[in-house]
């Protein structure tokens, strides 16, 4: 029997540069001798240092790509919004060794009750080692991801707003609001739903404008919890956009319709929230001391293209939708994981011709599906008779395991299957974390490389060994002989034939080194 082996040697060109804090391009170390990686020019400029931008920066740095992140705000957002990391995002954090750092800052709760806030527990046996929701304050998550990126060598400049861009065959010139000009080989807009990058590109953003407005915030409440529970239980069954949910010892998340509240261009006030609570619940629950207040609509839009030449879009810059189901932040982080290794491959010179095009081909359909399910969920929150009847019917149908499982896999993104062509159902899906000879599967993917999990112990990655690691483990708990994983954890090949494997290694990881 062959003994398990794992090969993961550093790439010869890896500089190991970490923890840099300078904010300008001159003097950066380069791993390659390529003429187009000249001093004074970044490989990638990222507009926006939210979760998507910070995660993308870290993914690029794993491959020694020189990255500058521009954030227009000088300080983190003053409000403290609780966001939820769903199962697939938790898996990706584990895949990069981040989950153990992030998890202590959040609060776990069972997966379930996501779809249109219909209160159903998650089905048994979800296919993940991280089958829960992690609630975490968004500024804390952004800080942790930014620290991760800068520790890997990314550079972040705050108070820098993109105002102009011009691209040519060699790169992109980015103009800042203060007149400074920067140069990079690629630019990625992670600058939110009102993306300046998207507007400068002239990329269409079709969809539906907002029809329903909602107030949301976190604040203290002046009545006992049992009184809140009794009052909200009756309102909840109506499907109205309303809740009071504890997010801390003395703090509640409050959501209430904004119908009749003044100009949406003006920030909401505590009096607005009180008035709307009285209209919906007959009491304002004694709300006080808001941490933050916000107003959102149900506008739903999707960028016509995720890439124009050397400029790409990710996160809310590419798609916006109502927050029901809590999918937005997760969708953006998952965009970053899909794009990061592909853009790095393009910059490092080994990407197959069409690899970067697969970013839009794979991620835009995922966003289309998210937009559709949020449209459906918003309809189910309507107080009209027809949608309420549909909500009651769906609530009954979710008692069937198959229905409940399908919806939760959709919301948490563990049901995604990219179209890699004909093959077994597992092809194109993500592989859950499993125990292997060297520990855990995800523990072997911290460096953002591909991985051949070889149960035959007879295959090799040959000339791709600088891009793909090889684990020979005959005892790995799989129902197939071997799988080739991309850096984002999706299965790119299944089989046991070396020639067939080589063809797929070339498809995803370019020509072998000589």
N, C-alpha and C positions, 0 to 999 in steps of 0.2 A: 504494500500500500504506500502511495506517495504521502509524504508528510505535508501538512498545510504550509503554504508559503505566501508571503505578501511582499511585493516589490513596489517601493514608492520612493525612489531616489529623487532628490531635488534636480530640477532641470539645470543643465550646465550654465544657462544664462541667468539664473535666478540670483539677483544681487543681494537678496536678503534685507533690503532697505526697509526699516520699520520705524514707526513712531515719529516721523518727521513733522515739524510744526511750521516750517516756512510756508509762505503763501504765494510765492512767485516761481515761475518756471526755471530761470537760470540756475545752473548748479545741480539740477537733479541728476542722479545717477541713472544710467541706462543699461539695460541688460544686453542690448544688441548693438551691432555695428551698422545697422541699416541707415542709409543716408536720410530717410524721411523721419528719423527719430532725432533730429538735430536738437542741440541745446537751445533752450528758450521756447520750445514748442511742446505743449502737452499732447499726449495721445488722445485724451478724452476730457472735455469739459462737460460737467453736469450742471444744469440749471435747476436748483432746488435741493435743499438738504432736509427734506422730510424723510419718512421711512423708506420710500422708493429710491430716492436719490442716494441716501446713505448706504442702503443695502447694495445698490449697483456699484457704488464706489468701492466697497469692500470686495465684491466679486471680481472686479477688474484688477484690484491690487493683488489678489491671489495669483494672478498671472503676470505680475510685474508690469502692468500697464500704468503709465504716468497719468494721474487723475487730479483734476482740480474741480472742486464743488463750489459753485457760487450760490449764496443764499442772500436774497434781498433784505431779509429782516436782520437787524443787528442783534436782537435777543430772541430767545425762544418765545413761543406764544404765551401770553399772560394767563390764559385760561387752562384749566386742568381737565381735559376730557378723558373719560375712560373709554378705551377701545378694546376690542376682543380679538385675540389671535386664535383663529380656527385651526382645525387639526392639521391641514396641509402646511400652513405656515409654521406651526410648531415643529413639524417634521423637518422642514427646511432649516429652521434654527438649530435643531439637533444635528443636522447634516454638516453644519459648519462649526459645531462646538459652542454655540451661543446659548442654547436653551438653559443650561445649568446656571448661566449668569443672569438670564432674563427672568426665569421663573420665580426667584425669591422676591422680585419686585411686584409681582402680580398676585391675583387671587384666582384659584381654580374653581370652576363650577362644572357640573355635568353637561355634556353635550346634549342638547335637546331644547325644544321650544323655540327654535330659530325661525322656522318658516312662518311668516306673518304673525309671529308671536303666539302661535297655537300651542297650547301647553301640553305637549306630548313628550314623554321621556325618549331618549335615544334608544334605538333597537339594540339588542344584545349582540356582542361579538363584532363590533365595528373593526374593520381591518386596519388597525393602527395601534402602535404602542403609546400613542398620545391622544387618546380619545376623550378629550375634554376641551373646554374653552378656558383660555387664560385672559382674564381682564387685567389691563394694565393702563396706567396713566400715559397718555400719548407723549407728553414731554419727556417722561422717563424712558420710554421705548426709543424715541428719537435720539436722546442723549447716549443710550447704550449702543445703538447702531452707529452713531457718529464716532464714538470712542473706538469702536471696533474698526471702523474704516481708517481712522487716523493712526491707530496702532499698526495697521498694515502699511502705512505710508501715504495715504491719501491726504490731500491738502484741502482745507475748507476756508473760504473767505466769506465773511458775513458783511452785510451792508453793501452788497454788490448786485445790482439789478441789471439783467440783460435788457438792452434797449434796441440792439440791431444785430443782424448777422448777414454774412455774405460767404457763400461757399464756392469753391472751385475744385478742380480735379485733384488737388493735393491736400485740401483741408478746409477749415472753416475759420473765418475771422469773426470774432464775437466782440461787439461794441457794448460797453457798459454805460449806465446812465450818466456817469461823471466824465465820459469822453474817453476813458481808457480803452485800448483795444488789445485783445488777447487772441492767440492763435492756437488751434488744436487740429488734430486729424479728424476727429468726430465731435459732434455736440449731441447731447441727449437732453431733451426737455422733460424734467420731472417737476415742473413748476405749477402743478395744480390745474383745476378746472378752468381757470381764466388764463391759461398758459400763454405767456408772451411768445415763447418759441413757436408754438403752434400757429399763432396769429401771424407772426413774421413769415412763416413758411407759406401761409395762405392755404393751409389744409382745412378742408371743410369739416364742420362739427355738427352734422345733422342729428335731428332727434325731436323730442317734444319739450316745449317749455314747461315751466312749473305750473301746475293746476291747483295743487293743495299745499298750503304753507303750514309749518309746524314749529312750535316753540320747544326748545330743549335746553336743559341746564342742570346744574348740580347745586343743591342748596340745603339748608337746614329745614326741618319740619317741626311744628310745634304741637303735634298730637301724638299719642301712643301708637306703637306699631300695629297693635291688634285693631285699633280703630281704622287705620289706613288700609289694612288688609281687608277688613269687612266692606269698606266703602268701594275699594277698587275692584274687588271680585265681581261685583254686579255690573260694573261698567265694562270690565274686560271682556265679558261674554258678548258684548255688542260689536266687538271688532273695531271700535273707534281707536284713533291714534292717541292713546292715552296710557300712561303708566306712572307710578311712583315706585321706584325700586331702590332698596338700600345699596349704597356703594361704599359705605364706611360706617363707623360706629354711630355718627350723628348726621350723616349726609345722605341725601337721596338724589337719584337721577329722576328728573321730571320731564315728561313729554306730554304735550297737550296741543290740540289744534289751534292754529293762529288766526282762524277766520275772524275778520272784523278788526284785527290789530292793524294800526296805521301803516304808514309808508314802510315797505320792506327794505328801503334803503337806509332806514334808521335802525340802530341797534335796539333790541327789545329791552324792556325794563322789568323790574320785579313786579311793579303794579300790573303790567301786561299779563304776566304769568298768573298773578292772583286773580285777575278778572276772568281769565279763561278757565281757570280751575273752578271758580264759582259757577260759570256757565255750564260746564260739563258735569261736575261732581256735586254741585250745591254747596261746596265749602272750599276755602283756599288752603286748608290743612295747616294754617299758620306758618306758611313758608317764609323763610328769612335768610339773610346772610348768603346770597348766591356766590359761589366760587366763579362761575361763568354762566353766561346766557348766550344762546345762539338761536338763529332762525334758519330753517332750511326748507327747500321746496322739493318737489318730486321731478324736477327736470331730468331728462334721460337723453344722453347724447353720446355718440361714438365717432371718433376721428375717422375720416374716410381713408386715411393712410397712416401707418405707423412710421414710415420712413420716406424721406425725400433726399436722395443722394447720401450725403454724409451727416444728415441730421435725423435723429430718431425721437420718438415720443414714448413715454412710459407712465404708468400710474394715472392719476386724475387728468393729466394733460391729454391722455388718449381716450378716456371714458369717464363719464359721471353718471350717477344714478342715485335714487333715494337710499338712505342708510339702512333701510329695513333688511334684516338678516345679517347686518354687520360685515358685509363682504368687501367694501371699498378698499380699505387699507390692505387687506389680505391680497386682493387682486393686484394691487400695485407692487407689493413685495414679491409676489410670484412672477410678475413681469420682469423684475430685476434679476431674479434667478435664471429665467429663461434667456434673457438678453446678455447677461454678463459674460459668460464663457464664450458665446458666439462672437461678440464684439472683440473680446480679447484675442480669439483665434484669428480674426481678420487683421488685427493690429500686429500680432506676432508673426503673421505671414504664412500660417499653415491651414487656414480655413478653406474648405472646399468652396467652389465658386458660388453655390447657392445657399451656403449655411446661414448667412446673415438674413437672407430673405425668409428663412423659416421662422424668424421671430414673429413677423406679422402673420404668417400663414398659420402658426400655432396659437398665438395669443389673442388675435382679434376674434376668432370664433368663440373663445372662452369668454371674452368680454360680452359678445353678443348674447350668450346664454345667461350671463349674470344680469344684463339689462332686461332680458325677457322675464327672468324669475322675479326681479324686483318690481317690474310692471304688474305682474300677477299678484304679488304680495300687497301692493298698494291698493289694487282693486278689492282685495279681501279685507282691507281696513275700512272700506266705505260703510257708511251707515244706511245706505239705500237697501231696499228690500231684496233686490236680486242678488247683489254681492253678499249680503248677509246669509241668504239661503245657500249660496255656493260655499261660503265659509263653514256653515253647519255640516254640509255634505262632506267637505274635505276633512273636517275634524273627525267624522265617522270613518272615512276611508283610511285615515292615518293610523287607525287601530290595526290595519293589516301591516304586517312587518315589511313586506316588499315596498309598499307605498312610503312608509315612514323612512325606510332605509334609503330609497331613491332620493327623497327630498333632502335628507341630512347629508348624503354624499355630494349632492349638488351644492348645497350651501357651504360645506367645508372644503370643497374642491378635491376630495379624495376620489371622486368618480371620473376625473378628467382622463380622456384617452386621446392622445394626439394621433393624427392620421399618418402613420409611417408606411402605409401600403398593406398588402395582404399579409396575413399571419395570424397566429393565435390571439385570443382576446387579450392576453397579458401584454402583447406588443403595443408600445405607446403609452402604457399606464405607468404610474409610479410604483416602485417597490417599497413596501413597508420596511421598517427597521426590523432586522432579524438577528438572532445570535449566530455568529460565525466563529471560526477557529481563533481569530485574533481579537475577539470581543464582540462588538456590535458592528453591523454593516455600516451604519451612519458614522460611527466613530472612525472608519477608514476613509471618509470622504471629506474630511475637514479642509483639505487643500484644494478642493474644487476641480479635481481631475476626473476623467472617466474611470470606470472600474469594470474589469472582467471578473465575474464570479464564476469560477470553473469547477464544477463538480466532477468532471472527468479527470482533472489533474493532468491532462494531456495536451492542452492548448497553450498558445503563447501569444503575447501582444507584439513581439518582435520589434520592428522599427518604430512602433508607436509608444514605446515604453516611457518616453519623456512626457507623454500626454495622457496615458492610460495606465492605471495600476492593475496588477494581476493577483488575484487571490485564488489559490487552488485549495479547495475545501470539499472533499467528497461527502462530508457529513452535513453540509449546509442544508437547511430545511426548505428545499425548493422541490416543486413537482416537475421541473424541467432540467435538462442536463447542465446548461450554462446560460448565463444572461450577460449582456453587455449593457452597462448603465452609463448614461450620459452624466455630466457633472451636476445636472439638476435632478438626478435620481430617476429619470424616466428610462424605461427599458427600450433600447435601440435594436436589440437582436436577441434571438432565442435559438439555440441549436447546439451542435457538437462537431461541426465540420470546420476545419481550419481555413479552407479556401473561402467558404461562405463568410466566416468571421472576418477574414482579411478584406473582403469586399465591403462589409459594413463598417469596419474600422476606417477604410478610405472614405466612405460616404460621410461619416460624422467627424473624423479627425484628420482628414487630408492625407497626403501622400506620406509614406513612411520615411523616417530619417535614414540616410545612407551612411 
